[in-house]
Amino acid sequence: MKTLIAGLVATAFATSAFAQATTEFYVVHEPATKKCTIVSQKPTTTTTTVVDGKMFKTKVEAESAMKTMKVCTTN
C-alpha cells in the first residue's frame, strides 16, 4: 500500500512539472543570424539570448511581444 501511494505521489509531481514546463515560452535572439524565434524551453547555450529576459505563459503572448522588441524588429 505504501508503495502504491509513493508511486501516485511521484506521478503527481512528474505530471505537474511536465505541465509547467510546457507553459513557458521565450523570445530568443541569435546574433549570428540576427533573427528572433520563440522557443518552449529556456536556452542553455551561449549562442542565443533571451530577449529582455522575459518568459511568457502562452505562445500568443510571446508572438505579440516579439513584434514590439527592438532587436527583433530592426533586423
C-alpha positions as CSV (number, residue, x, y, z in Angstrom):
1,M,0.0,0.0,0.0
2,K,2.8,2.4,0.9
3,T,4.5,1.7,-2.5
4,L,1.3,2.5,-4.3
5,I,0.9,5.8,-2.5
6,A,4.5,6.7,-3.1
7,G,4.1,5.9,-6.8
8,L,1.0,8.1,-7.1
9,V,2.7,11.0,-5.3
10,A,5.7,10.7,-7.6
11,T,3.4,10.6,-10.7
12,A,1.6,13.7,-9.5
13,F,4.8,15.6,-9.1
14,A,6.1,14.5,-12.5
15,T,2.9,15.4,-14.2
16,S,2.9,18.8,-12.6
17,A,6.5,19.5,-13.6
18,F,5.8,18.5,-17.2
19,A,2.7,20.7,-17.4
20,Q,4.6,23.6,-16.0
21,A,7.5,23.1,-18.4
22,T,5.2,23.2,-21.5
23,T,3.7,26.5,-20.5
24,E,6.8,28.6,-20.8
25,F,7.8,30.5,-24.0
26,Y,10.8,32.6,-24.6
27,V,11.7,35.0,-27.4
28,V,15.4,34.3,-28.2
29,H,17.8,36.2,-30.4
30,E,20.6,34.6,-32.3
31,P,23.3,37.2,-33.1
32,A,24.9,35.1,-35.9
33,T,21.7,35.1,-38.0
34,K,20.2,38.3,-36.4
35,K,16.8,36.6,-36.1
36,C,14.4,36.1,-33.3
37,T,12.5,32.9,-32.6
38,I,10.1,31.6,-30.0
39,V,11.1,28.5,-28.1
40,S,9.4,26.5,-25.4
41,Q,12.4,25.9,-23.3
42,K,14.9,28.4,-21.9
43,P,18.1,28.3,-23.9
44,T,21.1,26.8,-22.3
45,T,23.6,27.7,-25.0
46,T,25.6,30.9,-25.2
47,T,24.9,31.4,-28.9
48,T,21.3,32.6,-28.2
49,T,20.0,35.0,-25.6
50,V,16.5,35.5,-24.1
51,V,15.3,38.9,-25.3
52,D,14.6,41.2,-22.3
53,G,14.9,38.1,-20.0
54,K,11.2,37.6,-20.1
55,M,9.1,34.4,-20.0
56,F,5.6,34.2,-21.4
57,K,2.8,31.8,-20.5
58,T,1.4,31.4,-24.0
59,K,2.9,31.4,-27.5
60,V,0.5,34.1,-28.5
61,E,1.8,36.4,-25.8
62,A,5.4,35.7,-26.9
63,E,4.5,36.4,-30.6
64,S,2.8,39.7,-29.7
65,A,5.8,40.8,-27.6
66,M,8.3,39.8,-30.3
67,K,6.6,42.3,-32.6
68,T,7.5,45.1,-30.3
69,M,11.0,44.1,-29.3
70,K,13.5,46.4,-30.9
71,V,16.2,43.7,-31.5
72,C,13.6,41.6,-33.3
73,T,12.1,44.3,-35.5
74,T,15.2,46.1,-36.7
75,N,16.8,43.1,-38.4
